[in-house]
């Protein structure tokens, strides 16, 4: 079997015990380019055992050494970023510039984690009582599982792994079986940076691997990004098994455009945020809420900009690439028919796009619907493809009501020149990440990424201060070191602090 993509366990490639493989596609050509190993439960156990053994050593590694390894890991990522971007484009389909962009955003989290000696500072209070001091410290959880989606093969694992490792944990990483190669490159970069064997492991596979990680008694924490139904399963199963879980789910992100907005800037933002990476982003804008009377002018501007986009092979300089698999492309195409049947106006039909690429690729061009009803499936469902809906509302209050009624609460944007209205929106909207004249409000690494409602299960977001909190446990130490000449207190059965 040619081009076999394997696991990475205990510091080296590993074929595993199971004889199961899945196909890996080049989405722009519609062809199989390799086969990825699918782990059995026993394979997962081997990886967790390696991570458990490594943790007994890594947890005591000094903060200064951890920081040096993170700096060297950053250098390895920079050295191999062209190779990593090419692997992402070959298996996901996104254009090369977009692949480089996700690596850059992942590097921001690595750079944040390089400051771990300062980030893990605890607290100390002297003489809280007679000759008694109190200190708070944060300690690692142990073995942590990372389960990440196909749409960001480098960025999402880099949200979690650098902080988990910097905090003293070890990692078993299960990437999407659709895009397995980036995970192996990341593992090689960690090894080249001097990370000890067993601290970062990769287990390829499907739901068999996921479910074993969720139930394995030695896995202490689980970080997940994916669809809402799977996020709910991960959260419920993991917490039932006593694990700390952060499970980031799906989205239906709204961009509200007010009558006073710069419509050209809003149209640019809507097209960029809706069709970048073929709409396969959890922060993609999938609904534009046009507050009348701007809808006609806004739709016209969006349509003009779509006409200038080129769909094609991500390695050829196109603006937008294919969808990740043929099955996913067919699912997204089915929503075009569903939108027409629901009475929405199909302004731009992506099925008719002229493609700069192989005819067997998994293509669907930018698609635009107007006059979309909030009851339609194209509005309600997370489509995860290049379909943008325009919903018309008569007022700001109706727009806010529409956004807050959504089951999802990942990201949202408001385009306006009214600062007071923007302040009201950011305070009243029930969404975890808000952009004001910013269409994709992904937070900088020092803050945290996460949504509300059905977009997040658990109360801890990714990276930033929340990431540090998730990957450590708090411990408070109360200490007495009395002077040799101090009198003994004797026996006292009363609770301290009594009269």
Secondary structure, 3 states (H helix, E strand, C coil): CCCEECEEECCEEECCCCCCEEEEEECCCCEEEEEEECCCHHHHHHHHHHHHHHHHHHCCCCHHHHHHHHHHHHHHHHHCHHHHHHHHHHHHCCCHHHHHHHHHHHHHHHHHHCCHHHHCCCEEEEEEECCEEEEEEEEECCEEEEECCCCCCCHHHHHHHHHHHHCCCEEEEECCCCCCHHHHHHHHHHHHCCCCCCCEEECCCCHHHHHHHHHCCCEEEEEEECCHHHHHHHHHHHHHCCCEEEEECCCCEEEEECCCCCHHHHHHHHHHHHHHHHHCCCCCEEEEEEECCCHHHHHHHHHHHHHCCCEECCCCCCCECCCCCHHHHHHHHHHHHHHHHCCCEEEECHHHCCEECCCCCCCCCCEEEECCCCCCHHHHCCCCCCEEEEEEECCHHHHHHHHHHCCEECEEEEECCCHHHHHHHHHHCCCCEEEECCCCCCCCCCCCECCEECCEECCCCECHHHHHHHCEEEEEEEEECCCCCCCCCCCCCCCCCCC
